[in-house]
Amino acid sequence: MPIVRSAEKTVTAYLASFADADPDDIVAFVADEFINEHLSELGSGGVGADDYRQRLPGFLVTFAGARYTVLDVAGDGTTVVVRYTFQATFEGNDIDIPGIMWFTVVDDMITKRTDLWDSLTFLRQTGQA
């Protein structure tokens, strides 16, 4: 992983890494004790970089072409908040889901990510609501 030297740059580089769909590149941004918390009803989290690494291939297949577009980013040292849209193809449906993530970054590594995205928009765009 390249040295990025700020929490905001770490987070934006992490989100950009999803476009390459390489789990190893994505996990390179998270600490061993990474906490992946989801506040959305349809999301599921986990603890640890190893757990995250094991789950990413399935996520990247399920959400083909996954990419985050950062709309706003703000940070205060170790805390970064990002407003984003998530684009992908899910079961043949193109989705564009708004969300917000809160990150904790220590020594250029993400130690915690809390993700809140619009579950109802996802259900509507995939014909489930």
Phi, psi and omega in degrees: 000134178290152175287126184249340167067012170199150181299317180297318179293323176300312183294315181292326176292320176301310180296322178295331183294341178296331182298334179274349177056035178249107182306322180296321178294322180291312182294337180300342181268352185251147179285160179305323182268019182314131174252121181249096185256136176240129178262348179284146182301327184266355182274161174218141184251194180186176181230132176101144178296325180295316177299315180299316181298322180290328183276334186300316181304317178296318178300315183291332175282316181297322181247076184299138179071024183307131176203146178253135172252117180279123179264320178214147176216137178216141180216160178225042180110275180256349180252132179228135176241133182233129168262130188219170161238143179249122179246142178190179171243124181240115180048044178084358180255127173285131180239152178215096191249127176280151177194176177225139174235141172249132181238148166245128183235127178231125180053046178064018177236138179281120180261337178209140174227125174245120187245131176230111181233163188278096181296322181294319177299318177301311181299320179293316183289341179255010176073021181259358179218000000 
